[in-house]
Amino acid sequence: MDEVRTYWLPSDWAEAIQQKMLSSTQGNKAFHLWAVEVESLNVLLRGSEFHLTEDHLRFHLESHMHPDLTAEYRLTGTRREKQFRAWLDLVRLLDEKRIHDAAKIDAALRKKPFQPSRSANTTASSSKVPDGRACTRPPALTVEERQLLCDNSGCFKCRRLFQNHTTHNCPNDFPDAKNYKALTAADVEAARKKRAKPVAAVVEEEPAAKRARITEVDDDMDTIAVVMPSAALGDGTDSGEDTD
């Protein structure tokens, strides 16, 4: 075996394996799996000056185990165990407990935080509309909604745009939360167009009304124009007869 090693392996192979073994740490591995890896490397060094004794292995495992496992290890009497194999088994049990506790904590953190009942909030924020039905208040106004209402004569209570009242003398109730949608610039534009429609109708209809009145006047004028010439002719004839 020594001849095979000498022929096939580099001259510093044993030192390299020992360096790899002594630089290893448990990390997030289970303790017993990590301990097996370290022992497997040490087996390769058997018969060489770099091979570690069980005391040296134990010292390395103690010094490089997981920090949480180290805390548990120091609180127990595990270190008083002298037999190496028995000591490994005790540390394995401690590490399994650590992993189990960590899994429980992680599962608890993944759960959704407590949320108050929506029905309780609905009851607290409900009111009555004029016809006696229960009306649930909508959510609080956002900064954007408040700005839109301020800029367009809106009411913070009924949340209608282009109103002649304020929150203090608002004749309307809060909008129903079930059908409420947050105000947007598009709502302002739609309300502005809707508000402008009656004015546009008057402007469009006014010429027609004027035309109707003008037509009536024209009809009267036509009638007068027809009557007055005949009256004038009659008067002329009578006047002529008196003269004769």
C-alpha positions in Angstrom: 0.0 0.0 0.0 2.9 2.4 0.8 4.4 1.6 -2.6 1.1 2.4 -4.3 0.7 5.7 -2.5 4.3 6.6 -3.3 3.8 5.8 -6.9 0.4 7.3 -7.6 -0.1 10.1 -5.1 1.7 13.4 -4.8 4.3 13.7 -2.1 2.2 16.0 0.0 -1.2 14.2 -0.3 -1.3 13.3 3.4 -0.7 16.9 4.5 -3.3 18.1 2.0 -6.0 15.7 3.4 -5.2 16.7 7.0 -5.5 20.4 6.0 -8.9 19.7 4.4 -10.0 17.8 7.5 -8.9 20.5 10.0 -10.4 23.3 8.0 -13.9 21.7 7.8 -16.8 23.0 10.0 -20.3 21.7 10.6 -22.0 24.6 9.0 -25.7 23.7 8.3 -25.1 20.0 8.1 -26.3 17.5 10.7 -23.6 16.8 13.2 -23.4 13.1 12.6 -23.0 13.5 8.9 -20.2 16.0 9.3 -18.5 13.8 11.9 -18.6 10.9 9.4 -16.9 13.0 6.7 -14.1 14.0 9.1 -13.5 10.5 10.2 -13.5 9.3 6.6 -10.7 11.7 5.8 -8.8 10.6 8.9 -9.0 7.0 7.9 -7.1 7.8 4.7 -4.3 9.1 6.9 -4.0 5.9 8.9 -0.4 4.8 9.1 1.0 8.3 8.5 2.2 10.9 10.8 -0.8 13.1 9.9 -3.4 10.7 11.3 -5.4 12.2 14.2 -6.2 10.4 17.4 -9.7 10.2 18.8 -8.8 13.0 21.3 -7.7 15.2 18.5 -10.8 14.4 16.4 -13.0 15.2 19.4 -11.2 18.5 20.0 -11.7 19.5 16.3 -15.4 18.5 16.4 -16.0 20.5 19.6 -14.3 23.5 18.2 -16.1 23.7 14.9 -19.6 22.5 15.6 -22.7 24.8 14.9 -22.9 27.8 17.2 -26.4 26.9 18.4 -25.2 23.3 19.1 -22.3 24.7 21.0 -24.6 26.6 23.3 -26.7 23.5 24.0 -23.5 21.5 24.5 -22.2 23.8 27.1 -25.4 23.7 29.1 -25.4 19.9 29.4 -23.1 17.3 30.9 -22.2 15.8 27.5 -18.6 17.0 27.7 -18.1 14.8 30.7 -18.5 11.7 28.6 -15.0 10.2 28.0 -15.7 7.4 25.6 -15.5 8.8 22.0 -18.3 6.8 20.4 -20.7 7.5 23.3 -19.8 11.1 23.2 -20.5 11.3 19.4 -24.0 9.8 20.0 -24.8 12.3 22.8 -23.8 15.2 20.6 -25.9 13.8 17.7 -29.0 13.8 20.0 -28.4 17.4 21.0 -28.0 18.4 17.4 -31.2 16.6 16.3 -33.0 18.6 19.1 -31.5 21.8 17.7 -32.7 21.1 14.2 -36.2 20.2 15.4 -36.5 23.5 17.4 -35.2 25.5 14.5 -37.8 23.9 12.2 -40.6 24.8 14.7 -39.4 28.4 14.9 -39.2 28.7 11.1 -42.7 27.3 10.7 -44.1 29.8 13.2 -42.4 32.7 11.4 -43.9 31.6 8.1 -47.5 31.8 9.4 -49.5 34.9 8.5 -49.7 37.5 11.2 -52.9 37.9 13.1 -55.5 39.9 11.3 -58.5 41.4 13.1 -62.0 40.2 12.0 -63.4 42.1 9.0 -66.9 41.7 10.5 -65.8 43.6 13.6 -64.5 46.4 11.6 -67.7 46.5 9.5 -69.9 46.7 12.5 -67.9 49.5 14.0 -67.9 51.6 10.8 -71.5 51.1 9.7 -74.2 53.8 9.6 -77.7 54.2 8.3 -78.8 55.7 5.0 -82.0 57.7 4.7 -84.1 54.6 3.7 -83.0 52.8 6.8 -80.5 50.3 5.2 -77.2 49.7 6.8 -74.4 51.5 5.0 -70.8 50.5 5.5 -68.3 53.3 5.3 -65.6 53.2 2.7 -61.9 53.2 3.5 -60.2 56.4 4.5 -59.3 58.8 1.8 -55.9 58.6 0.3 -53.7 61.6 -0.2 -54.4 61.5 -3.9 -58.2 61.4 -3.3 -58.1 64.3 -0.9 -56.2 66.4 -3.5 -58.6 65.6 -6.2 -61.6 66.6 -4.0 -59.8 69.8 -2.9 -59.0 70.8 -6.5 -62.5 70.0 -7.8 -65.0 71.3 -5.1 -65.5 67.9 -3.7 -66.9 66.8 -0.4 -64.9 64.6 2.0 -68.0 62.9 3.3 -70.1 61.9 0.3 -67.0 62.1 -1.9 -68.8 63.7 -4.8 -67.2 66.2 -7.1 -68.3 69.7 -7.9 -70.6 70.2 -4.9 -71.9 73.3 -3.3 -71.6 71.9 0.3 -68.8 70.8 2.6 -68.3 68.0 5.0 -69.9 69.8 7.9 -73.2 70.5 6.1 -73.2 67.6 3.7 -76.8 66.3 3.1 -75.6 63.0 1.8 -74.3 59.9 3.6 -71.0 58.2 3.1 -70.7 56.1 -0.1 -71.3 52.4 0.4 -68.0 50.5 0.9 -69.2 47.5 -1.1 -69.4 49.5 -4.3 -66.8 52.2 -3.6 -63.9 52.7 -5.9 -61.1 55.1 -5.2 -61.3 58.5 -7.0 -59.1 59.0 -10.0 -58.4 61.7 -12.5 -60.7 59.8 -14.9 -63.5 60.3 -12.4 -62.9 64.0 -12.3 -63.0 64.3 -16.1 -66.2 62.2 -16.3 -67.8 64.4 -13.6 -66.7 67.5 -15.4 -68.2 66.4 -18.7 -71.4 65.3 -17.1 -71.7 68.7 -15.3 -71.1 70.5 -18.6 -73.8 68.6 -20.6 -76.9 70.7 -19.5 -75.1 73.9 -20.4 -74.2 72.5 -23.8 -77.9 71.5 -24.4 -79.1 75.1 -23.6 -76.6 76.6 -25.9 -77.6 74.2 -28.7 -81.4 74.6 -28.1 -81.4 78.4 -27.7 -81.0 79.2 -31.4 -83.8 76.8 -32.2 -86.1 78.6 -29.7 -85.1 81.9 -31.1 -85.9 80.6 -34.6 -89.3 79.4 -33.4 -90.1 82.8 -31.9 -88.8 84.6 -35.1 -91.0 82.3 -37.2 -94.1 83.2 -35.1 -93.3 86.9 -35.4 -92.7 86.5 -39.1 -96.1 84.8 -39.5 -97.8 87.7 -37.7 -95.9 90.2 -39.8 -97.1 88.4 -42.9 -100.7 88.6 -41.7 -100.4 92.3 -40.9 -98.7 92.9 -44.3 -101.7 91.3 -46.0 -104.4 93.2 -44.0 -102.8 96.6 -43.9 -102.6 97.1 -47.7 -106.3 96.2 -48.1 -107.3 98.6 -45.3 -105.2 101.3 -46.9 -106.8 100.7 -50.3 -110.3 100.8 -48.7 -109.6 104.0 -46.9 -108.3 105.5 -50.2 -111.5 104.5 -52.0 -113.8 105.9 -49.3 -111.8 109.1 -49.2 -112.1 109.4 -53.0 -115.8 108.9 -53.0 -116.3 111.6 -50.3 -114.3 114.0 -52.4 -116.4 113.5 -55.4 
